[in-house]
Amino acid sequence: MAEVSRILTALGLVVASVGFTVYGIGSAFVDPGGFQVTLGLVMMIAGVIGAAVGIVMSKRIPEEE
């Protein structure tokens, strides 16, 4: 279970970062692209939630020796 929490944390942070980039690309134009802005926001929110769940999971699991 410790590996799952690490993977979920790393994947959540990456998805949130990519979502931030996609949001920036979508809002950089004079006429903002609705699809890119929406996709970026969804990716940022999902990534932050995934990273938070992974961090909480890693703190709740006892250390393996």
N, CA, C and O atoms as CSV, one atom per row, in Angstrom:
chain,resi,resn,atom,element,x,y,z
A,1,MET,N,N,0.817,-1.195,0.000
A,1,MET,CA,C,0.000,0.000,0.000
A,1,MET,C,C,0.860,1.258,0.000
A,1,MET,O,O,0.423,2.305,-0.478
A,2,ALA,N,N,2.066,1.168,0.525
A,2,ALA,CA,C,2.938,2.339,0.561
A,2,ALA,C,C,3.319,2.774,-0.851
A,2,ALA,O,O,3.434,3.967,-1.130
A,3,GLU,N,N,3.514,1.797,-1.742
A,3,GLU,CA,C,3.863,2.136,-3.118
A,3,GLU,C,C,2.708,2.851,-3.822
A,3,GLU,O,O,2.927,3.781,-4.599
A,4,VAL,N,N,1.490,2.414,-3.546
A,4,VAL,CA,C,0.316,3.045,-4.163
A,4,VAL,C,C,0.202,4.499,-3.720
A,4,VAL,O,O,-0.120,5.372,-4.526
A,5,SER,N,N,0.465,4.759,-2.451
A,5,SER,CA,C,0.372,6.134,-1.964
A,5,SER,C,C,1.446,7.014,-2.591
A,5,SER,O,O,1.188,8.176,-2.903
A,6,ARG,N,N,2.647,6.472,-2.777
A,6,ARG,CA,C,3.711,7.254,-3.415
A,6,ARG,C,C,3.388,7.540,-4.876
A,6,ARG,O,O,3.591,8.654,-5.360
A,7,ILE,N,N,2.885,6.530,-5.570
A,7,ILE,CA,C,2.533,6.710,-6.982
A,7,ILE,C,C,1.390,7.710,-7.120
A,7,ILE,O,O,1.423,8.568,-8.002
A,8,LEU,N,N,0.383,7.609,-6.261
A,8,LEU,CA,C,-0.753,8.520,-6.316
A,8,LEU,C,C,-0.319,9.956,-6.026
A,8,LEU,O,O,-0.801,10.890,-6.667
A,9,THR,N,N,0.577,10.133,-5.077
A,9,THR,CA,C,1.072,11.472,-4.767
A,9,THR,C,C,1.836,12.054,-5.946
A,9,THR,O,O,1.603,13.197,-6.338
A,10,ALA,N,N,2.742,11.278,-6.507
A,10,ALA,CA,C,3.542,11.763,-7.636
A,10,ALA,C,C,2.670,12.040,-8.858
A,10,ALA,O,O,2.828,13.063,-9.524
A,11,LEU,N,N,1.759,11.130,-9.143
A,11,LEU,CA,C,0.886,11.304,-10.302
A,11,LEU,C,C,-0.035,12.511,-10.118
A,11,LEU,O,O,-0.279,13.252,-11.070
A,12,GLY,N,N,-0.542,12.711,-8.915
A,12,GLY,CA,C,-1.408,13.860,-8.651
A,12,GLY,C,C,-0.685,15.184,-8.836
A,12,GLY,O,O,-1.250,16.131,-9.384
A,13,LEU,N,N,0.557,15.254,-8.384
A,13,LEU,CA,C,1.315,16.492,-8.543
A,13,LEU,C,C,1.636,16.765,-10.009
A,13,LEU,O,O,1.611,17.916,-10.445
A,14,VAL,N,N,1.934,15.726,-10.765
A,14,VAL,CA,C,2.222,15.902,-12.189
A,14,VAL,C,C,0.969,16.342,-12.941
A,14,VAL,O,O,1.029,17.248,-13.772
A,15,VAL,N,N,-0.156,15.711,-12.654
A,15,VAL,CA,C,-1.407,16.075,-13.332
A,15,VAL,C,C,-1.799,17.513,-12.997
A,15,VAL,O,O,-2.280,18.239,-13.867
A,16,ALA,N,N,-1.601,17.926,-11.763
A,16,ALA,CA,C,-1.917,19.305,-11.392
A,16,ALA,C,C,-1.010,20.292,-12.125
A,16,ALA,O,O,-1.468,21.354,-12.544
A,17,SER,N,N,0.256,19.957,-12.281
A,17,SER,CA,C,1.185,20.837,-12.989
A,17,SER,C,C,0.843,20.942,-14.475
A,17,SER,O,O,0.865,22.030,-15.049
A,18,VAL,N,N,0.530,19.818,-15.084
A,18,VAL,CA,C,0.146,19.830,-16.496
A,18,VAL,C,C,-1.169,20.594,-16.670
A,18,VAL,O,O,-1.336,21.324,-17.647
A,19,GLY,N,N,-2.092,20.431,-15.739
A,19,GLY,CA,C,-3.349,21.174,-15.795
A,19,GLY,C,C,-3.124,22.677,-15.722
A,19,GLY,O,O,-3.800,23.447,-16.406
A,20,PHE,N,N,-2.179,23.089,-14.897
A,20,PHE,CA,C,-1.842,24.505,-14.795
A,20,PHE,C,C,-1.287,25.020,-16.124
A,20,PHE,O,O,-1.608,26.131,-16.548
A,21,THR,N,N,-0.452,24.208,-16.778
A,21,THR,CA,C,0.108,24.584,-18.073
A,21,THR,C,C,-0.976,24.679,-19.143
A,21,THR,O,O,-1.000,25.629,-19.924
A,22,VAL,N,N,-1.872,23.695,-19.178
A,22,VAL,CA,C,-2.957,23.702,-20.164
A,22,VAL,C,C,-3.877,24.892,-19.921
A,22,VAL,O,O,-4.333,25.525,-20.874
A,23,TYR,N,N,-4.154,25.201,-18.671
A,23,TYR,CA,C,-4.975,26.372,-18.342
A,23,TYR,C,C,-4.296,27.652,-18.829
A,23,TYR,O,O,-4.956,28.532,-19.382
A,24,GLY,N,N,-2.994,27.756,-18.628
A,24,GLY,CA,C,-2.262,28.927,-19.089
A,24,GLY,C,C,-2.279,29.070,-20.594
A,24,GLY,O,O,-2.421,30.176,-21.116
A,25,ILE,N,N,-2.135,27.951,-21.301
A,25,ILE,CA,C,-2.193,27.987,-22.755
A,25,ILE,C,C,-3.580,28.419,-23.227
A,25,ILE,O,O,-3.705,29.221,-24.153
A,26,GLY,N,N,-4.607,27.890,-22.595
A,26,GLY,CA,C,-5.975,28.230,-22.998
A,26,GLY,C,C,-6.344,29.666,-22.727
A,26,GLY,O,O,-7.127,30.255,-23.473
A,27,SER,N,N,-5.795,30.245,-21.672
A,27,SER,CA,C,-6.168,31.625,-21.337
A,27,SER,C,C,-5.200,32.661,-21.904
A,27,SER,O,O,-5.371,33.854,-21.655
A,28,ALA,N,N,-4.200,32.237,-22.651
A,28,ALA,CA,C,-3.201,33.169,-23.167
A,28,ALA,C,C,-3.675,33.922,-24.403
A,28,ALA,O,O,-3.082,34.937,-24.768
A,29,PHE,N,N,-4.710,33.453,-25.039
A,29,PHE,CA,C,-5.173,34.080,-26.267
A,29,PHE,C,C,-6.146,35.211,-25.960
A,29,PHE,O,O,-6.697,35.300,-24.863
A,30,VAL,N,N,-6.346,36.078,-26.960
A,30,VAL,CA,C,-7.305,37.181,-26.811
A,30,VAL,C,C,-8.704,36.608,-26.607
A,30,VAL,O,O,-9.465,37.095,-25.771
A,31,ASP,N,N,-9.037,35.570,-27.377
A,31,ASP,CA,C,-10.300,34.852,-27.224
A,31,ASP,C,C,-9.975,33.526,-26.532
A,31,ASP,O,O,-9.595,32.565,-27.200
A,32,PRO,N,N,-10.118,33.458,-25.202
A,32,PRO,CA,C,-9.704,32.254,-24.482
A,32,PRO,C,C,-10.418,31.006,-24.988
A,32,PRO,O,O,-11.622,31.023,-25.244
A,33,GLY,N,N,-9.652,29.918,-25.128
A,33,GLY,CA,C,-10.229,28.649,-25.552
A,33,GLY,C,C,-10.962,27.999,-24.405
A,33,GLY,O,O,-10.365,27.684,-23.376
A,34,GLY,N,N,-12.238,27.797,-24.573
A,34,GLY,CA,C,-13.056,27.241,-23.497
A,34,GLY,C,C,-12.658,25.830,-23.124
A,34,GLY,O,O,-12.659,25.474,-21.946
A,35,PHE,N,N,-12.317,25.016,-24.121
A,35,PHE,CA,C,-11.963,23.623,-23.846
A,35,PHE,C,C,-10.670,23.529,-23.042
A,35,PHE,O,O,-10.589,22.763,-22.082
A,36,GLN,N,N,-9.657,24.307,-23.429
A,36,GLN,CA,C,-8.381,24.252,-22.715
A,36,GLN,C,C,-8.508,24.775,-21.289
A,36,GLN,O,O,-7.912,24.220,-20.365
A,37,VAL,N,N,-9.268,25.821,-21.113
A,37,VAL,CA,C,-9.446,26.387,-19.769
A,37,VAL,C,C,-10.181,25.391,-18.877
A,37,VAL,O,O,-9.781,25.168,-17.735
A,38,THR,N,N,-11.247,24.796,-19.391
A,38,THR,CA,C,-12.018,23.826,-18.608
A,38,THR,C,C,-11.176,22.590,-18.306
A,38,THR,O,O,-11.160,22.111,-17.172
A,39,LEU,N,N,-10.481,22.076,-19.308
A,39,LEU,CA,C,-9.634,20.897,-19.107
A,39,LEU,C,C,-8.533,21.184,-18.101
A,39,LEU,O,O,-8.235,20.345,-17.251
A,40,GLY,N,N,-7.927,22.361,-18.189
A,40,GLY,CA,C,-6.878,22.729,-17.240
A,40,GLY,C,C,-7.389,22.799,-15.811
A,40,GLY,O,O,-6.729,22.326,-14.886
A,41,LEU,N,N,-8.566,23.389,-15.630
A,41,LEU,CA,C,-9.140,23.473,-14.285
A,41,LEU,C,C,-9.473,22.087,-13.722
A,41,LEU,O,O,-9.217,21.805,-12.551
A,42,VAL,N,N,-10.044,21.233,-14.566
A,42,VAL,CA,C,-10.386,19.880,-14.119
A,42,VAL,C,C,-9.123,19.109,-13.750
A,42,VAL,O,O,-9.098,18.403,-12.742
A,43,MET,N,N,-8.083,19.241,-14.557
A,43,MET,CA,C,-6.833,18.531,-14.272
A,43,MET,C,C,-6.182,19.054,-12.994
A,43,MET,O,O,-5.654,18.271,-12.204
A,44,MET,N,N,-6.216,20.367,-12.785
A,44,MET,CA,C,-5.636,20.923,-11.558
A,44,MET,C,C,-6.376,20.426,-10.325
A,44,MET,O,O,-5.752,20.029,-9.341
A,45,ILE,N,N,-7.687,20.446,-10.375
A,45,ILE,CA,C,-8.478,20.009,-9.218
A,45,ILE,C,C,-8.276,18.523,-8.956
A,45,ILE,O,O,-8.073,18.113,-7.813
A,46,ALA,N,N,-8.331,17.713,-10.015
A,46,ALA,CA,C,-8.142,16.265,-9.846
A,46,ALA,C,C,-6.734,15.952,-9.353
A,46,ALA,O,O,-6.557,15.059,-8.525
A,47,GLY,N,N,-5.747,16.663,-9.841
A,47,GLY,CA,C,-4.377,16.432,-9.405
A,47,GLY,C,C,-4.151,16.787,-7.948
A,47,GLY,O,O,-3.473,16.058,-7.223
A,48,VAL,N,N,-4.712,17.895,-7.523
A,48,VAL,CA,C,-4.568,18.292,-6.111
A,48,VAL,C,C,-5.280,17.296,-5.193
A,48,VAL,O,O,-4.757,16.934,-4.139
A,49,ILE,N,N,-6.457,16.863,-5.591
A,49,ILE,CA,C,-7.185,15.872,-4.784
A,49,ILE,C,C,-6.413,14.562,-4.732
A,49,ILE,O,O,-6.291,13.958,-3.667
A,50,GLY,N,N,-5.888,14.115,-5.873
A,50,GLY,CA,C,-5.109,12.878,-5.900
A,50,GLY,C,C,-3.857,12.967,-5.054
A,50,GLY,O,O,-3.528,12.026,-4.331
A,51,ALA,N,N,-3.158,14.080,-5.133
A,51,ALA,CA,C,-1.954,14.257,-4.320
A,51,ALA,C,C,-2.292,14.293,-2.829
A,51,ALA,O,O,-1.571,13.718,-2.014
A,52,ALA,N,N,-3.377,14.960,-2.476
A,52,ALA,CA,C,-3.781,15.022,-1.071
A,52,ALA,C,C,-4.151,13.645,-0.539
A,52,ALA,O,O,-3.790,13.290,0.583
A,53,VAL,N,N,-4.871,12.869,-1.342
A,53,VAL,CA,C,-5.227,11.503,-0.919
A,53,VAL,C,C,-3.978,10.653,-0.764
A,53,VAL,O,O,-3.873,9.880,0.188
A,54,GLY,N,N,-3.028,10.782,-1.685
A,54,GLY,CA,C,-1.783,10.029,-1.583
A,54,GLY,C,C,-0.974,10.398,-0.348
A,54,GLY,O,O,-0.401,9.525,0.303
A,55,ILE,N,N,-0.923,11.679,-0.023
A,55,ILE,CA,C,-0.180,12.115,1.166
A,55,ILE,C,C,-0.848,11.600,2.436
A,55,ILE,O,O,-0.172,11.131,3.352
A,56,VAL,N,N,-2.173,11.688,2.488
A,56,VAL,CA,C,-2.890,11.188,3.669
A,56,VAL,C,C,-2.701,9.679,3.804
A,56,VAL,O,O,-2.520,9.172,4.911
A,57,MET,N,N,-2.742,8.958,2.678
A,57,MET,CA,C,-2.524,7.516,2.718
A,57,MET,C,C,-1.124,7.177,3.238
A,57,MET,O,O,-0.959,6.246,4.026
A,58,SER,N,N,-0.135,7.924,2.800
A,58,SER,CA,C,1.235,7.632,3.225
A,58,SER,C,C,1.445,7.919,4.717
A,58,SER,O,O,2.268,7.272,5.364
A,59,LYS,N,N,0.715,8.868,5.249
A,59,LYS,CA,C,0.843,9.179,6.686
A,59,LYS,C,C,0.090,8.170,7.551
A,59,LYS,O,O,0.455,7.959,8.707
A,60,ARG,N,N,-0.957,7.545,7.006
A,60,ARG,CA,C,-1.767,6.603,7.774
A,60,ARG,C,C,-1.192,5.185,7.785
A,60,ARG,O,O,-1.517,4.392,8.669
A,61,ILE,N,N,-0.337,4.863,6.804
A,61,ILE,CA,C,0.219,3.522,6.704
A,61,ILE,C,C,1.446,3.427,7.608
A,61,ILE,O,O,2.322,4.290,7.548
A,62,PRO,N,N,1.520,2.391,8.442
A,62,PRO,CA,C,2.697,2.229,9.299
A,62,PRO,C,C,3.942,1.914,8.468
A,62,PRO,O,O,3.857,1.305,7.402
A,63,GLU,N,N,5.082,2.336,8.974
A,63,GLU,CA,C,6.350,2.104,8.284
A,63,GLU,C,C,6.670,0.624,8.239
A,63,GLU,O,O,6.487,-0.096,9.222
A,64,GLU,N,N,7.155,0.172,7.075
A,64,GLU,CA,C,7.546,-1.224,6.922
A,64,GLU,C,C,9.061,-1.336,7.078
A,64,GLU,O,O,9.803,-0.555,6.485
A,65,GLU,N,N,9.510,-2.274,7.849
A,65,GLU,CA,C,10.945,-2.454,8.093
A,65,GLU,C,C,11.446,-3.631,7.327
A,65,GLU,O,O,12.632,-3.953,7.396
